[in-house]
Amino acid sequence: MHDYAIIGGGIVGLATAMALGDKHPNANVLVLEKEQDLAQHQSGRNSGVIHSGIYYKPGSLKARFAREGNRSMNKFCREHGIKHEVCGKVIVATKAAELPLLDNLFQRGLDHGLAVARLSPEQVQEIEPHVRCLAGVKVPSTGIVNYRDVSAKYVELIKLQGGTVQTGTRVDRLREVNGIQLIETSRGEFEAGFILNCAGLFSDRVARFGGLDPGAKIVPFRGEYYELVPERRYLVKSLVYPVPNPSFPFLGVHFTRMIDDSVHAGPNAVLAFMREGYRRTDINFADLFETLTFPGFWKLARKHYQDGIMEMVRSVSKRTFTKSLQQLIPEVTEDDLIPTDSGVRAQALMADGKLVDDFLVVSGRNSIHVCNAPSPAATASVEIGRFIANHVPEVTSTRRPLCICLANQQVCRVNDPA
Ligand SMILES: Cc1cc2nc3c(=O)[nH]c(=O)nc-3n(C[C@H](O)[C@H](O)[C@H](O)COP(=O)(O)OP(=O)(O)OC[C@H]3O[C@@H](n4cnc5c(N)ncnc54)[C@H](O)[C@@H]3O)c2cc1C
């Protein structure tokens, strides 16, 4: 019998396990991961950016987690000798229509207390000589790291705390019998006092295993990347981003120097036909059926079909993808770009067609379900882990925990349904 069982060995599940181990040193913590290795999905297939939090709405959990997460991720990396770099990034406006949006972003950066600087085109070129733009904003606190390295360190620390990390174990069903959580897996049954669902792309399904309706469905959006050929890496010094679309900040391909010195360009955002569909040809009819029969998907598609079509064109046409990149760095050519590993975002979508923008954490009886952990969740993982651990009651055999419901930036305590 374990006190806490965490479903999902991505960076959020691992950070949560680590934080629980810190907070309750005598607790028996178990992580169950379906893959043979950890951080194989979103946590190991991302841009590797330590975000600053400039984009996020003031007052949102994203903004708070990103700001505090930036500090704690850098501290964690320093303390544990994980290779990382605070290289800063520039956000650039390349069209006159983007200038007011850039100004808003600059103001938001100031509101968040970030040491942002407004840059002329010449000042941008001092930092990124190959970028052509009308104006820019420098965000000095943005950094880079490999989140697989961070996840591996979390695992080491969980094991040092006495926790268990069990890979190759897929959770298939959840039941509660006499206050004990029974977890049916591909490797037999486990018992726990409290369950934490951090299953990323499957978090809504895992919540439903436990009879809970999270109020949103995960729709997978693939993010495809190209990589600059090594002899053209000199075109990018650190991170170069366009001004984001205010409705979809995750749209807009950008250049990211990775911690191994390769330079990635992307990601776009296209509907994946499978929850872990990393290639265009990956298809799972059950996953696709679930997406296409969800009313929220069609409401979103109707409203934003133009953005959707543009993303699909950019996915199949390297020329279009290159053209988007040329808006930032005109010297980039199709020959400079080679396709590299993609990632799939677990994006929660409501039945009314609204994308869940913030973190969505829903509680059940003796369980907490992280049903939307979008970017900057990797940056903010230490903070998210602590936040969840602080909301999880100490499990004892006699006391039934208080249910906590956190949705749309609010934490509301609800009575235990029992
Ligand atoms: C393309 C892309 C770029 C991004 N860039 C950045 C960035 O630069 N900076 C940043 O901060 N964030 C970034 N993000 C966001 C960040 O990567 C994610 O928010 C974060 O990794 C989410 O972590 P997670 O642990 O919730 O999910 P995951 O890493 O997906 O982990 C979930 C785990 O649950 C496991 N699982 C699922 N179902 C079961 C089951 N039934 N039983 C057992 N295990 C199960 C899965 O195998 C998986 O390992 C990016 C994301 C993407 C996709």
The ligand as a Gaussian input file, in Angstrom:
#p B3LYP/6-31G(d) Opt

LIG

0 1
 C        6.112000      21.094000     -28.930000
 C        6.154000      21.529000     -27.493000
 C        7.036000      22.548000     -27.096000
 C        7.064000      22.960000     -25.765000
 N        8.022000      23.845000     -25.348000
 C        8.125000      24.151000     -24.041000
 C        9.186000      24.966000     -23.564000
 O       10.055000      25.364000     -24.317000
 N        9.198000      25.292000     -22.250000
 C        8.263000      24.845000     -21.369000
 O        8.307000      25.191000     -20.189000
 N        7.262000      24.027000     -21.790000
 C        7.207000      23.658000     -23.079000
 N        6.228000      22.807000     -23.506000
 C        5.252000      22.325000     -22.548000
 C        5.828000      21.210000     -21.668000
 O        6.670000      20.357000     -22.392000
 C        4.655000      20.433000     -21.082000
 O        3.736000      21.345000     -20.540000
 C        5.109000      19.480000     -19.981000
 O        6.137000      18.652000     -20.454000
 C        3.932000      18.634000     -19.511000
 O        4.439000      17.637000     -18.677000
 P        3.502000      16.447000     -18.191000
 O        4.297000      15.683000     -17.207000
 O        2.198000      17.024000     -17.791000
 O        3.184000      15.613000     -19.508000
 P        4.019000      14.481000     -20.258000
 O        5.446000      14.830000     -20.372000
 O        3.295000      14.205000     -21.529000
 O        3.929000      13.252000     -19.274000
 C        2.766000      12.483000     -19.094000
 C        3.217000      11.068000     -18.847000
 O        2.087000      10.269000     -18.500000
 C        2.287000       8.988000     -19.036000
 N        0.989000       8.300000     -19.094000
 C       -0.085000       8.650000     -19.848000
 N       -1.099000       7.788000     -19.651000
 C       -0.664000       6.885000     -18.744000
 C       -1.255000       5.740000     -18.141000
 N       -2.504000       5.345000     -18.434000
 N       -0.510000       5.017000     -17.249000
 C        0.774000       5.399000     -16.937000
 N        1.382000       6.460000     -17.495000
 C        0.668000       7.206000     -18.375000
 C        2.886000       9.269000     -20.401000
 O        3.551000       8.151000     -20.953000
 C        3.813000      10.419000     -20.083000
 O        5.131000       9.995000     -19.795000
 C        6.190000      22.371000     -24.828000
 C        5.323000      21.347000     -25.227000
 C        5.329000      20.903000     -26.539000
 C        4.466000      19.744000     -26.917000

